[in-house]
């Protein structure tokens, strides 16, 4: 049996740009990508905390330490500059692989810098 599990998460990043005229995708600061283990061209899910939109696209690596989170092409219609988003990648694992798997979750600060990397989310919602 295989299960689809959380692999990486960029939690509460701020959209810095939305470029309707680009071919498509999401541009993410390459430093952030490396820290959570998301690769260029990898499929990701975007969750917009401001309007509830959920959609998928692929990743383009942006300038290192720039803090860029830019939705491109049609995805730019789903966000506005300043929106808060969650970016999620998943992995398909066999039952044998589950024991050693730990997701990487980047808790973002207001300036799109990583505040903390965790491997497990708290069991309770904390505001």
Protein Blocks (a to p, Z undefined) as FASTA:
>chain_A
ZZdddfbdcehiacfbdcfkbnbdcdddfklmmmnopaehiacddddfknopacdddddd
ddehklpacdehjllmmpcehiacdddddddddfklmmmpccddddddfkopafbdcfbd
cfbdcZZ
